[in-house]
């Protein structure tokens, strides 16, 4: 049976390494590829991650299919990038940000988002997105962005999205764009894999933190003026999850959220 493709990160790399080796013994795979047997063993048990070039060479030497080889190399490259520092990594290039976030989204079965200022990216209509970024797009950026939006059609992936009521009232672009965006949110909220919450004006609320996204339990992402911040320290992830849980408990959901969205003109 092939490995479960919903497994993420180092566990998925380990599965792919086993799949690449197939029926060969580790010593035989080492002889064919030049990668040492201890290195193969550590990668297959998740104790270490191969360098992208080593993973590429290993998969080619053992005749792995192109799709499997590409996934293995991409995951190893992402793992390497996450080890640049033990704390924050700010990425500034638009297409690279889209690519890295898409990779995180594709590896996460639950995606949580909180936004006090704008609609979360996956919940945005296309016109709203263009109004938010306020700059010309490129074909590469658009391809990465549309690939991210296609994930919403995955019924097995859950999207838990929270916005402040102010997000629905800020006019981004034009009144027409905002009307369409609110209708888009209502339509998305009816999908079984999307749970939309709105923090309303009026009731006492917890102090709202800046916007952020949580990808399963492996990465938190927040926007800055300088770029996009990626955090994977356990203490940071726990703090973001606790903040998200407090906000979610104070939010309106389901018909109550849709009624509030529909009432805004």
N, C-alpha and C positions, 0 to 999 in steps of 0.2 A: 504494500500500500504506500503511495507517495506521501511525503510529509504534509502536515496540515499547513497550508499557506497563510492561515490566520495567526500562526505563531510569529512573534516579532523579534527584532534585534538580534542579539548574540545567539539566542536559541534557534532562530531561523537560519542563521549562518551555519550553526552546527548541523542542522538537518540537511542543508544543501551540501555541505562537505561530505556527509555520509552518502548522499544520493550521487554525487559526482564519482565517488570511489566505487560504488556499485558492489559487484561480487568480488572485487580484488581484495586481497589482504593488505593491511596498511604497509607492510614491508614492500609488497609488489608495487603499490601506488607510489611509495617513496622512490623506488628504483626507476620508475618510468618518468617521474616528474622532477626529481631533484629536491623536492621538499622532504625534510627529514621525517622519519616515522614518529618521533616524539612531538614534532610540530603538528603533524596530522592528527595525532591522538588528542592533543590539547584543543585543537580547533573543533574536533568532532564532539568533544565533551563540554564545549563552551568555556573552557578555562583561558583561552586566548583567541584573538581574532587575527587572521592573516592580513598582511599588507595587501592592498588592492592589486598591485602588480604580481605578487606571489599567488594570489587567488586566481588571477587571469591565467597565469602560466600553468598552474596546477590543473585547472579545468580544461584548458586546451590540450595539455599533454595526455589527459585521460579521455579525451574525445567527448566531453560533455556537450549536450545540445546548446545552441546559441542562447536560447531564452534563459535556460538555467544558469549559464555562465554570466549573462548580463546581470541577472538578479543577484548572484553571489558577489560580483565585483561591486555593484552599486551599494549593497548593504555594507560591504567591507569599507568602501570609501566613506559612507556616512558614519560608520563607527569610528573610523580614523579621525574624521573631522570633529566628532564629539569629544575627542581626547586632546584637542589642542590646548585647552585649559581645564582646570577642574571646576571653574565657576562659570562666568558669563562669556558668551560668544555673540558678538554683534555682527550681523551680516547686513551689508548695505546695498548690494546689487539686486535690482528687482527680479530678473529671471532666476537668479540663484536662490533668492528668498522663496519664490513660488515653487521651485524644484524641491527645496529642502522641506517645506511645509507639506507639499504633496506626498513626499516620501513618508513623513511622519503620519499623515492622515491615512495613507494606504496600509500602514503597519498597526493602526490603532482600531480596535473594535468599538471603543467608546471615545467620543470627542466632546469635551465640555468647553463652553465659551461663555465669557462674561464681557459685556460691552456697555459702558456708561455714556458713550459719545456717538458711536456709529453702529450700524447694523453689522453683526459678525460676517466675515467674508463669505462663508458658504451660504449665508442666508440672503446675500445681496442680489438684486436684479442686476443685469448687465449695465444698464444705463446708470444706476446708482453707483456701481463700482467705478465707472469712467468719471463720474462727477467727483468721487472721493479722491481718486489719485491725481486728478488735475494735471495730467501730462500725457503726451502722445504714447500710445502703446506700440509694442513691436510684435511681429508674428510669433517670436519665441515666447514672449511673455503671455500672449493670448493662448497659445497652445498649452502652456503649463497651467494657466488659470482655468481653462475649460476642462482640462483633465481632472483638476481638483473638484470642480462642480459635478462631474460625472459620478463621483463617489456617493452623492446623495441618492442615487438609484440603487445602491447596494442595500437590500432590505435587511441584511444581517449586521449592518453597521449602525450604531446608535449615535444620534446627535442631540446632545442636551445643551440647549442654547438659552442664555439669559441676557435680557437687555433692560436698561432703565427706560421708564416712560419718556424721559427727555429725548432718547434716541428717536422715538416715533414722532416727536414734535419739531426737532431740528429740521430745517429745510435745506437739504443737500441737493444742489443742482437747480431744482425748480419745484413748484407745487405739483406739477404733473408727474415728475419723477418720484416725488414722495408718495403721491396717491398710489402709483403703480407699485412702489416698494411695499407699502402697507398691505396692499392686496396680495402681493407675492408672499409676504410673511404669513398671512392668514392661510393661503393655499398650502404652503410648506408645513404649517403646524398641523394639518390634517393627515399628513403622512404618518404611518404607524412607527416609523423608525426615527421620527423627529419629535422632541419634546421642547416646546418653546415656553419660556417663562418671562413675565414682564413685572418689574418692580415698580409699583404704582406710586404716584404722588399721594401724600396724605398720611398713611400709617407710619409710625416710627420704624425706621430701618437701620440695619447695621451700617457703620461707616463704609461707603462703597470704595473699594480699591480701584486702581487703574485697570483698564481692560486687559484680559489675558485669555489664553487657551491652554487646555490640558489635554494631552494626547495619551490616553490610557493612564498608566502610572509611570511613564518613562520620560516625559519632557513637558516643560511649561514654556510657553512662548508669549512674549509681550512686546508691544511696539514702543519704540522710542523715537524722538526727533531724529536721531542719528541713524537709526536702522532698526532691525528686528533682533530681539534678545532671546537666546536659547539657554534654558537652565535645566540641569538634570540632577542636581544634588538632592538627596532624599529629604533633607530638612526643608529645602525650598518647595519641593513637590508636596510635602505634607502641609505646609503653610498655605499654598495655593488651593489645595483640595478643601481644607477647613474653611477658607474664605468662600469658596464656591458653594459649599454646603449651607453656610449661613445665609447667603444671598438666595439660594434656591428655596430655602424654607420660608423666606419672606415674599416670594414672588407669586403672582397669579399664573395659573396654568389652564390649559384646555379652553372650554367655552368662555371662562371668565377673562382669560387673556385675549381671546379673539374679540370679545365684546368691547374691551377697552381699545384695542387697535382700531376696530371699526367705528368707534365713536369719535375718533380724532379727525378733525377737519382742518 
